[in-house]
Amino acid sequence: MILWIHPSQLIPKCILTTDVIGKTNRPIATKDTVIDETHIEILQRFLIDQVEVATNLENGVPFIPKKQQKQEVNVKKETQSEKSLSFMEHYHQVVEAYKLQFNAWQSGSPIEIHAVRKLIVPLLERTEEVDFYILTLYKNTAKDDYFFHHSVSTSLISAVLAQKLGLKKEWMQIGIAGLLADCGMAKLKRSLFYKEGKLSKPEFDEIMEHPTYSYRFVEKITSLTKGVKLAILQHHERLDGTGYPLGVKEDRIHRFAKIVAICDTYHAMTSERIYRTKQSPFRVIEEMQQDQYQKFDHQILQAFIVCLTNFSSGTKVKLSNEEIAEIIYIESEYPTRPMVRIENTQSIISLKEHKQLYIEDIII
């Protein structure tokens, strides 16, 4: 037997007995889906009037529908004033909302660019509140939800870097490109998101298709510029032609893509992930510096490094030997290896002269 109910009456472990079709005539959720809290919120956000479910839950227990809620209650989170939130509270809210958008794309829904702008633009407009600390967003990345944090963080970091490069009119567009760069991952097998251990070659080959899928998602959105679409397609391309999906070289890679590429790489390498531990942001920068003439645009990378190392004297850091230190002087030629005062001994050392030591983290 089946029941027709409003989405607000669902509970986890309900089973859909037919596809739920959205306004675009594509399924938002498919037949036999076992409902969880994310599905419930997606169905309500898409203003679905009713769904068809089995009379028993997945575990065989009879399903007792909840009392129907008013729609205004369901969208309370969406209409909450961002101004009443701290930047980091707002950031986490956007990560959760982006996750819902992505889950809808996985179910076949197209990108609604108006909804994307409404989601990310208010957060992008607050980047001046946090200045260079935007580059420490990796501290807030939850391992299991890395992908969603990564998209929002790449958006923010890309926008900040674009501002530092003087792109006064385009920085917001570049932020949107950073957010949507990985939207094509919605076309991949869900199991790839949470796989532990090294990817097989066929799995990695599938992952390498995501920039193309991302481009296909956005190519017909007329409100996005050509530069944004190319940034989304080319964010894994490298100057020496070793990138993907097309293997194009320096002169054929759009500047927006070069910006997103640096920010995407930095956040990915500094974040805790299911299959890899995070790395020191300063070690990551040094690795990227070594590759700058082969992989990354030199001018853009140097501007990024200036953003990351724009500390005032007195900034506390943790070194790779677990010592706490205070930055007292930064040489412009060695921005990742400043002169520091060790907290315990008050001795002063130059990290430039101690290659085995490096800054592990910034203490905020």
C-alpha positions as CSV (number, residue, x, y, z in Angstrom):
1,M,0.0,0.0,0.0
2,I,1.0,3.6,-0.5
3,L,0.3,7.0,1.1
4,W,0.2,10.5,-0.5
5,I,1.6,13.0,2.1
6,H,3.2,16.5,2.3
7,P,7.0,16.4,2.6
8,S,6.9,18.0,6.1
9,Q,5.1,14.8,7.2
10,L,8.1,12.6,6.2
11,I,10.5,11.0,8.6
12,P,13.8,9.3,7.9
13,K,13.6,5.7,6.5
14,C,10.4,6.5,4.5
15,I,10.5,4.9,1.1
16,L,9.4,6.7,-2.1
17,T,7.2,4.6,-4.3
18,T,7.4,6.9,-7.3
19,D,9.8,9.6,-8.7
20,V,9.3,13.1,-7.4
21,I,9.3,15.5,-10.4
22,G,10.2,19.1,-10.1
23,K,9.1,22.1,-12.2
24,T,11.7,21.3,-14.8
25,N,10.2,17.8,-15.4
26,R,13.3,16.2,-14.0
27,P,13.3,14.0,-10.9
28,I,14.3,15.6,-7.6
29,A,14.3,12.2,-5.9
30,T,13.8,8.8,-7.6
31,K,11.6,5.9,-6.8
32,D,12.8,3.5,-4.0
33,T,14.9,6.3,-2.4
34,V,15.1,5.8,1.4
35,I,14.4,9.3,2.8
36,D,16.8,11.0,5.2
37,E,16.8,14.5,6.7
38,T,18.5,16.0,3.7
39,H,15.9,14.7,1.3
40,I,13.1,16.1,3.5
41,E,14.6,19.6,3.4
42,I,15.3,19.5,-0.4
43,L,11.7,18.5,-1.1
44,Q,10.4,21.3,1.1
45,R,12.7,23.9,-0.5
46,F,11.5,22.8,-3.9
47,L,7.9,23.4,-2.8
48,I,6.8,19.9,-3.5
49,D,3.1,19.6,-2.6
50,Q,2.9,15.8,-2.0
51,V,5.0,12.6,-2.4
52,E,4.0,9.0,-2.6
53,V,5.6,6.7,0.0
54,A,5.2,3.1,1.3
55,T,3.1,2.4,4.4
56,N,6.1,0.8,6.0
57,L,9.6,2.2,6.7
58,E,12.8,0.6,5.4
59,N,13.0,-1.4,8.7
60,G,9.5,-2.8,8.3
61,V,7.9,-0.6,11.0
62,P,4.6,1.0,10.0
63,F,5.0,4.6,8.9
64,I,3.1,7.1,11.0
65,P,3.1,10.5,9.2
66,K,4.1,13.6,11.2
67,K,1.6,16.5,11.6
68,Q,1.9,18.7,8.5
69,Q,3.8,21.9,9.1
70,K,3.2,25.3,7.5
71,Q,5.6,26.1,4.7
72,E,6.8,29.3,6.4
73,V,8.3,27.2,9.2
74,N,10.2,25.0,6.7
75,V,12.0,28.0,5.1
76,K,12.8,29.7,8.4
77,K,16.5,28.9,8.0
78,E,16.6,30.3,4.5
79,T,15.0,33.7,5.5
80,Q,17.1,34.2,8.7
81,S,18.9,37.6,8.5
82,E,22.6,37.0,7.6
83,K,23.5,40.2,9.4
84,S,22.6,38.7,12.7
85,L,25.2,36.0,12.2
86,S,28.9,36.1,12.6
87,F,30.9,35.5,9.5
88,M,31.7,31.9,10.4
89,E,28.1,31.2,11.4
90,H,27.1,32.6,8.0
91,Y,29.8,30.5,6.3
92,H,28.5,27.3,7.9
93,Q,25.0,28.1,6.9
94,V,26.0,28.6,3.3
95,V,27.9,25.3,3.3
96,E,24.7,23.5,4.5
97,A,22.6,25.3,1.9
98,Y,25.1,24.5,-0.9
99,K,24.9,20.8,0.1
100,L,21.2,20.9,-0.4
101,Q,21.6,22.5,-3.8
102,F,24.2,19.9,-4.8
103,N,22.0,17.0,-3.7
104,A,19.2,18.4,-6.0
105,W,21.7,18.5,-8.9
106,Q,22.6,14.9,-8.2
107,S,18.9,14.1,-8.5
108,G,18.8,15.7,-12.0
109,S,17.7,19.3,-11.3
110,P,19.4,22.0,-13.3
111,I,21.4,24.8,-11.7
112,E,19.1,27.7,-10.8
113,I,21.6,30.6,-11.0
114,H,19.3,33.0,-9.1
115,A,19.3,30.6,-6.1
116,V,23.1,30.2,-6.4
117,R,23.6,34.0,-6.3
118,K,21.2,34.4,-3.5
119,L,23.2,31.8,-1.6
120,I,26.8,33.0,-2.1
121,V,26.7,36.8,-2.9
122,P,25.8,37.9,0.7
123,L,28.7,35.9,2.1
124,L,31.1,37.2,-0.6
125,E,30.1,40.7,0.3
126,R,31.4,40.1,3.9
127,T,35.0,39.0,3.0
128,E,36.4,42.3,4.2
129,E,35.3,41.4,7.7
130,V,37.9,38.6,7.9
131,D,40.7,40.0,5.7
132,F,43.5,37.4,5.3
133,Y,42.0,35.0,7.8
134,I,39.8,33.9,4.9
135,L,42.9,31.8,4.0
136,T,42.5,29.8,7.2
137,L,39.1,28.4,6.3
138,Y,40.7,25.0,6.1
139,K,40.5,24.9,9.9
140,N,36.7,24.7,9.7
141,T,36.5,21.9,7.1
142,A,34.8,18.8,8.4
143,K,36.4,15.7,6.9
144,D,33.1,14.0,6.0
145,D,31.7,17.2,4.4
146,Y,35.0,18.3,2.8
147,F,33.6,18.6,-0.7
148,F,30.9,21.2,0.3
149,H,33.3,23.2,2.5
150,H,35.8,23.1,-0.4
151,S,33.4,24.7,-2.9
152,V,32.4,27.5,-0.6
153,S,35.9,28.2,0.6
154,T,37.3,28.1,-3.0
155,S,34.7,30.7,-3.9
156,L,35.6,33.0,-1.0
157,I,39.4,32.7,-1.5
158,S,39.1,33.2,-5.2
159,A,37.0,36.4,-4.7
160,V,39.5,37.8,-2.2
161,L,42.5,37.1,-4.5
162,A,40.6,38.7,-7.4
163,Q,40.1,41.8,-5.3
164,K,43.8,41.9,-4.4
165,L,44.6,41.7,-8.1
166,G,42.6,44.8,-8.7
167,L,39.7,43.1,-10.5
168,K,37.1,45.5,-9.0
169,K,34.3,44.6,-11.4
170,E,35.0,40.9,-11.9
171,W,35.8,39.6,-8.4
172,M,32.2,38.6,-7.6
173,Q,32.0,36.6,-10.9
174,I,35.3,34.9,-10.0
175,G,33.8,34.0,-6.6
176,I,30.8,32.4,-8.3
177,A,33.1,30.5,-10.7
178,G,35.0,29.1,-7.6
179,L,31.7,27.9,-6.1
180,L,30.5,26.2,-9.3
181,A,33.9,24.8,-10.4
182,D,33.0,21.3,-9.0
183,C,29.3,21.3,-9.6
184,G,29.8,18.6,-12.3
185,M,30.8,16.2,-9.5
186,A,27.0,15.8,-9.2
187,K,27.2,13.6,-12.3
188,L,29.6,11.2,-10.8
189,K,29.0,8.1,-8.7
190,R,28.1,9.0,-5.2
191,S,30.5,6.4,-3.8
192,L,33.5,8.4,-5.1
193,F,32.7,11.2,-2.6
194,Y,33.4,9.1,0.4
195,K,35.9,6.5,-0.7
196,E,38.8,5.9,1.7
197,G,42.1,5.1,0.2
198,K,43.6,5.7,-3.2
199,L,41.4,6.0,-6.3
200,S,41.8,3.4,-9.0
201,K,42.7,4.6,-12.5
202,P,39.2,4.2,-13.8
203,E,37.9,6.1,-10.8
204,F,40.4,8.9,-11.2
205,D,39.6,9.1,-15.0
206,E,36.0,9.6,-14.0
207,I,36.9,12.3,-11.5
208,M,38.9,14.1,-14.3
209,E,35.7,14.5,-16.3
210,H,34.1,16.7,-13.7
211,P,35.3,20.1,-15.1
212,T,33.6,19.1,-18.4
213,Y,30.4,18.2,-16.6
214,S,30.6,21.4,-14.6
215,Y,30.8,23.4,-17.9
216,R,27.8,21.5,-19.3
217,F,25.8,22.5,-16.3
218,V,26.5,26.2,-16.8
219,E,27.1,26.7,-20.6
220,K,23.6,27.8,-21.4
221,I,23.2,30.1,-18.4
222,T,23.1,33.5,-20.2
223,S,23.8,35.5,-17.0
224,L,27.2,34.0,-16.5
225,T,30.1,35.5,-18.5
226,K,32.3,33.6,-20.9
227,G,35.2,34.1,-18.4
228,V,33.2,32.4,-15.6
229,K,32.3,29.5,-17.8
230,L,36.0,29.1,-18.9
231,A,37.2,29.3,-15.3
232,I,34.8,26.5,-14.4
233,L,36.0,24.4,-17.4
234,Q,39.7,25.1,-17.0
235,H,40.3,25.3,-13.2
236,H,42.4,22.1,-13.4
237,E,44.4,23.1,-16.4
238,R,48.1,23.9,-15.8
239,L,50.5,26.3,-17.7
240,D,52.7,23.4,-18.9
241,G,49.8,21.5,-20.4
242,T,49.7,18.7,-17.8
243,G,46.3,19.6,-16.5
244,Y,42.8,18.3,-17.5
245,P,40.3,17.9,-19.1
246,L,41.8,19.4,-22.3
247,G,45.5,19.7,-21.5
248,V,45.7,23.3,-22.8
249,K,48.7,25.5,-22.1
250,E,49.3,28.9,-20.7
251,D,48.1,31.2,-23.5
252,R,44.8,29.3,-23.8
253,I,43.9,29.3,-20.1
254,H,41.6,32.2,-19.1
255,R,42.9,34.4,-16.3
256,F,39.9,33.7,-14.2
257,A,40.8,29.9,-14.4
258,K,44.3,30.7,-13.3
259,I,43.0,32.4,-10.2
260,V,40.6,29.6,-9.3
261,A,43.2,27.0,-9.9
262,I,45.5,28.5,-7.2
263,C,42.8,28.8,-4.7
264,D,41.3,25.4,-5.4
265,T,44.8,23.8,-5.0
266,Y,45.6,25.6,-1.8
267,H,42.4,24.8,0.0
268,A,42.4,21.1,-1.2
269,M,46.0,20.6,0.0
270,T,45.5,22.3,3.4
271,S,42.2,20.5,4.3
272,E,41.6,17.3,6.2
273,R,40.1,14.8,3.8
274,I,38.8,11.2,4.1
275,Y,41.8,9.8,2.3
276,R,44.5,12.4,3.1
277,T,45.6,14.4,6.1
278,K,45.9,18.2,5.8
279,Q,49.2,19.9,5.1
280,S,50.7,23.0,6.5
281,P,49.6,26.1,4.5
282,F,53.2,27.3,4.4
283,R,54.5,24.0,3.1
284,V,51.8,24.0,0.5
285,I,52.7,27.5,-0.6
286,E,56.4,26.5,-0.9
287,E,55.4,23.5,-3.0
288,M,53.3,25.7,-5.2
289,Q,56.2,28.2,-5.5
290,Q,58.4,25.4,-6.8
291,D,55.8,24.7,-9.5
292,Q,55.0,28.4,-10.3
293,Y,56.7,28.7,-13.6
294,Q,55.5,25.3,-14.8
295,K,52.0,25.0,-13.3
296,F,50.7,28.3,-12.0
297,D,50.7,31.9,-13.1
298,H,53.7,33.6,-11.4
299,Q,52.0,37.0,-10.9
300,I,48.8,35.6,-9.5
301,L,50.6,33.2,-7.2
302,Q,52.8,36.0,-5.8
303,A,49.7,38.1,-5.1
304,F,48.2,35.0,-3.3
305,I,51.4,34.6,-1.2
306,V,51.3,38.2,-0.2
307,C,47.7,37.7,1.0
308,L,48.6,34.6,3.0
309,T,51.7,36.1,4.6
310,N,50.3,39.6,5.4
311,F,50.9,39.3,9.1
312,S,51.6,42.0,11.6
313,S,54.4,41.6,14.0
314,G,53.2,39.6,17.1
315,T,51.1,37.1,15.2
316,K,51.4,33.7,17.0
317,V,52.1,30.6,15.0
318,K,52.7,26.9,15.8
319,L,55.9,25.5,14.3
320,S,56.4,22.0,12.9
321,N,58.2,20.9,16.1
322,E,55.1,21.9,18.2
323,E,56.8,25.0,19.6
324,I,54.7,28.2,19.8
325,A,56.3,31.3,18.4
326,E,55.7,34.9,17.6
327,I,56.5,36.5,14.2
328,I,58.7,39.5,14.6
329,Y,60.0,40.2,11.0
330,I,59.1,39.0,7.5
331,E,61.6,39.3,4.6
332,S,59.7,40.1,1.4
333,E,61.9,37.5,-0.5
334,Y,61.1,34.7,2.1
335,P,57.4,35.4,3.1
336,T,56.8,31.8,4.4
337,R,60.0,31.8,6.5
338,P,59.9,34.8,8.8
339,M,62.0,35.6,11.8
340,V,60.3,34.3,15.0
341,R,60.6,34.4,18.8
342,I,60.2,31.1,20.5
343,E,57.7,31.4,23.3
344,N,59.3,29.0,25.8
345,T,62.9,30.2,25.5
346,Q,62.5,33.7,24.0
347,S,65.2,32.8,21.6
348,I,65.0,34.4,18.1
349,I,65.5,32.3,15.0
350,S,65.1,32.8,11.3
351,L,63.2,30.0,9.6
352,K,65.1,30.8,6.5
353,E,68.2,29.4,8.2
354,H,66.4,26.4,9.7
355,K,65.1,24.4,6.6
356,Q,63.8,21.5,8.8
357,L,61.4,23.9,10.6
358,Y,58.3,25.5,9.1
359,I,55.1,27.2,10.3
360,E,52.5,24.5,10.9
361,D,49.6,26.8,11.6
362,I,48.5,30.3,12.5
363,I,47.0,30.7,16.0
364,I,43.9,32.8,15.8
